[in-house]
Structure formats: C-alpha cells, structure tokens
Amino acid sequence: MPFREVNSKMVEATVVPGQKMYSQRGAMLAYRGEVSFTPNIQGGQGGLMSMIGRRVAGEATPLMTVEGSGTVMFGHGGHHIQVINLAGDTLYVEADRLLAFDGTLQQGTMFMGSQGGVMGMVRGQVTGQGLFTTTLKGHGAVAVMAHGGVIELPIVPGRDVHVDPQAYVAHHGDVRNKLSTALGWRDMVGRGSGEAFQLELSGSGAVYVQASEEKL
C-alpha cells in the first residue's frame, strides 16, 4: 500500500477492501470514503506474543487498525515524514517513530544488545533510545517520523557509516551496529551525548538520519 507524499509533513494512503494497515493513534488527519479505525489489541502482524514483547521492551506505542475503502491522510506533531519501501528486507525503527505502515509487514521486537553485546545495551542507556527496537519485515511501505527532514545514507561492505545516535532514525538491510566513543572517558565528563558517542553501522543496507539531535 504505497503512500503519496502530500508535503514533507503529510502523507496520503489508499485503503482497499481486504487489506489492513496500521497507524499510530492520533495520526489520522482526514479521510475520504468508508474507512474504519479501531484500536489494535494484537500488536499488528505477529500476534499476541509480538505485542507482549513490545510491551516488555517499552515499545508499546498504541496502534490503530485502518481498513475499508477510501483514502486517509496521516501526520503527527508537525514532524517530517519519510516513506521507506521494503522489498523483503527488515526495517529497524523505534516504535514511537512509526506513523503508519502496511498490514502485510510482519512486526516484531529485537533486543539491541544482540547487535553489539554490552555496547548495544550501553547505547540504550546513553542515547535515550530503547534497549529494544521494533522490526518490520516483508514487502510494503512504512512512513516514519523525524525532526528536520531525513537523508538516506547507503551502507556498503568496507565503508562503515558513523552516525550521531541522537540523529539516528532507522536502518534496513544486513547491517550490524555498535556504539563507539570518539573521546576518552575523561573528556566526556560533564558533557551530554554530543559527538562523544558514535553509532557505527557496517554491512550492506541503508541508514536514515534526521537533521536534528532532538528526540520525538
């Protein structure tokens, strides 16, 4: 279910009979046609255990199930919106950044510590991002939110990408991430996250970076 970008802060989706989509609650701005919005109690594609996993992980952003026939306009908080199209791969994104996505995508939760061991856990503590992140896998479209617009940076073997963790939005592909320090511990005393920490991504895929260090 492709999204049409109305402007940098609004997207429009076409809803057709027999196909569901999910959106963050409060994200619907307007709609045309016979469209219904119901609270989602099963955690999207993936069922009850996926929902429980996200609640334990703190990834419990409320979702609405959207179905029927018509068009729906989505936006939230004046945030910039980036549409990401998946072709069988997996998108890693924090739940509170999800605006809307295809119901055909399988939703799950991943423990970030599994991609970087102890440093993966440190990343969650230091950057304010959760230790768990939401995954969306399959073929379909996802609309994510960010501050100040988003740029897509390709990740190719042998050419790692370093990102300020506060500017990180999402990534997809066969990518590993780890937290690295740009300064010694003494230099970091009394500082915020700043550029003292870097999120190093390697492998093959892409990372989405926002033009701001502000959290949603």
MOMO-V925069 format. One record per residue. N is the residue number from 1. SS is DSSP state (A for helix, B for strand, O for the rest). PSI is psi in radians with two decimals (NA if undefined). Layout:
# MOMO-V925069
N,SS,PSI  N,SS,PSI
This chain:
# MOMO-V925069
1,O,1.63  2,O,2.65  3,B,2.48  4,B,2.17  5,B,1.97  6,B,-0.85  7,B,-2.94  8,O,-0.23  9,O,0.13  10,B,2.45  11,B,2.72  12,B,2.37  13,B,2.50  14,B,2.18  15,B,2.23  16,O,2.64  17,O,2.41  18,O,-0.07  19,O,2.25  20,O,2.77  21,B,2.87  22,B,2.52  23,B,2.75  24,B,2.47  25,O,2.38  26,O,0.03  27,O,-0.26  28,B,2.20  29,B,-0.66  30,B,2.77  31,B,2.78  32,B,2.55  33,B,-2.88  34,B,1.52  35,B,2.37  36,B,2.60  37,B,2.07  38,B,2.50  39,B,2.39  40,O,2.09  41,O,0.02  42,O,0.08  43,O,0.46  44,O,-2.93  45,O,2.08  46,O,-0.31  47,A,-2.91  48,A,-0.74  49,A,-0.57  50,A,-0.71  51,A,-0.79  52,A,-0.73  53,A,-0.74  54,A,-0.62  55,A,-0.73  56,A,-0.62  57,A,-0.12  58,O,0.24  59,O,0.94  60,O,0.60  61,O,2.14  62,O,2.42  63,B,2.71  64,B,2.47  65,B,2.24  66,B,2.20  67,B,2.87  68,B,-2.46  69,B,2.05  70,B,-2.82  71,B,2.53  72,B,2.40  73,B,2.29  74,B,2.58  75,O,2.81  76,O,2.16  77,O,0.28  78,O,0.24  79,O,2.63  80,B,2.59  81,B,2.35  82,B,2.22  83,B,2.22  84,B,2.19  85,B,2.18  86,B,2.42  87,B,1.00  88,B,-0.11  89,B,-3.03  90,B,2.33  91,B,2.33  92,B,2.08  93,B,2.53  94,O,2.50  95,A,-0.65  96,A,-0.15  97,A,-0.15  98,B,2.15  99,B,-0.91  100,B,2.72  101,B,2.78  102,B,2.41  103,O,-0.23  104,O,-0.29  105,O,2.40  106,B,2.18  107,B,2.43  108,B,-2.98  109,B,2.41  110,B,2.40  111,B,2.07  112,A,-0.43  113,A,-0.38  114,A,-0.22  115,A,1.09  116,O,0.15  117,A,-2.35  118,A,-0.68  119,A,-0.52  120,A,-0.66  121,A,-0.67  122,A,-0.66  123,A,-0.79  124,A,-0.67  125,A,-0.71  126,A,-0.71  127,A,-0.22  128,O,-0.08  129,O,2.67  130,O,2.73  131,O,-0.36  132,B,2.67  133,B,2.68  134,B,2.49  135,B,2.48  136,B,2.17  137,B,2.45  138,B,-2.67  139,B,2.11  140,B,-3.05  141,B,2.58  142,B,2.35  143,B,2.07  144,B,2.74  145,B,2.62  146,B,2.93  147,O,2.29  148,O,0.33  149,O,2.86  150,B,2.50  151,B,2.48  152,B,2.14  153,B,2.12  154,B,2.54  155,B,2.10  156,B,2.66  157,O,2.35  158,O,-0.10  159,B,1.43  160,O,2.68  161,B,2.30  162,B,2.24  163,B,2.43  164,O,2.14  165,A,-0.53  166,A,-0.38  167,A,-0.16  168,B,2.35  169,B,-0.92  170,B,2.93  171,B,2.81  172,B,2.86  173,B,-2.97  174,B,1.40  175,B,2.41  176,B,2.56  177,B,2.62  178,B,2.69  179,B,2.29  180,B,2.75  181,B,2.37  182,O,-0.29  183,O,2.85  184,O,2.87  185,A,-0.65  186,A,-0.63  187,A,-0.38  188,A,-0.19  189,O,2.25  190,O,0.07  191,O,2.76  192,O,-2.80  193,O,-0.79  194,O,-2.51  195,O,0.24  196,O,-0.46  197,B,2.48  198,B,2.47  199,B,2.01  200,B,2.10  201,B,2.31  202,B,2.77  203,B,-2.37  204,B,2.08  205,B,-2.45  206,B,2.63  207,B,2.51  208,B,2.22  209,B,2.32  210,B,2.75  211,O,0.83  212,O,2.73  213,O,0.27  214,O,2.35  215,O,2.71  216,O,NA
